[in-house]
Structure formats: structure tokens, C-alpha cells
């Protein structure tokens, strides 16, 4: 574990976490490895790696989760 990883990678950077419409949003430059960790950390939730490189943790649902940008509309 490097200092850079500790300070800037999910989930150890709580200052880069928001709750938007009931969805936890981890902003950053993440990849599928980070999304896999999120899936193990939040079992039963739907985890998406969005196009901005952020991780979205959606509540469990019947259908597939939609990215927040699709939910709130794009400018």
C-alpha cells in the first residue's frame, strides 16, 4: 500500500464520496479492479463504473442500475 493509493483510491478517500439520489458516488479515476472491490464491499448492491471514472453504488433493484447521468439528465 503506497501513500498515493491510501489517499487517492477508493475506498480510503472519504472526502471524495457523495450521496446523490440515494446512490453513493466515489469520484476519481477508478477501473474494474476498484469496481470489483466495491461489489465485495457492498454485497446485494449494484455497482457501476461510470464514464467519468467514478464508482456508483446503487441500491438493490429488480432491473439493472442506470448511471446517475442518465437518471438526472445530461446538460
N, C-alpha and C positions, 0 to 999 in steps of 0.2 A: 504494500500500500504506500503510495507516494503522497506527498503533501498536496500536489496538484489534484490527484484523484480524490483525496479526502475533502478538499474544499470545493471542487467543481463538478463532481459526478454525483448522480443520483444514487442512493437517497440521502447522502450525507450533507446536502446543501439545502437546509430547510428555508433559507431566505429566498430561494428561487422556486417556492411552491405556492400555488394559489388554489382556491376553491372557486370554480366558475360553474354556476348552474348545477351544483351537486357533483361536479367532476373535479377530481384532483388533477392539477396541471403542474407538471415539473418542467420548467423551461430550461433549455440547454441544447447541447449538441450531442444527442444520445444515438445509440444504434440498437440493433436487435438484441445484443447481449444484455443491455440495460433493460429492455422490454421483457426479456426472459426472467430477469431478477425480479422485476415488478410483478410478473404473473405469479411467481412463487411467494412473494411477499403478501400479495392481496388475492388469495385463492377465492374463487367464486366471482371475482370482478372481471370486467372486460378491459383489457389493457391495449391501447393503441399507440403506435409510434407515429406522430403526425408529420406533415410535410415540412414543418419548421424545425424538426429535430427534437421536439418535446415529447414527453410521455404523458398520456392521458389515462387516468384510471377511472373508468365509468362504473356505476352501479350495475349489478347483475340485471339482466333483462331477457326477454324472450327472443328478440332478434339481435342481429349484430349491432354493435355500438357504431354510432356515426361520429366522425370528428367534430370537435366544437365549432370549427369554422363553418361546417355545413349546418350545424344546429342554429347558430346565431346569424348566419348570412355573411356574405363577403361584401366589403365596400365596393 
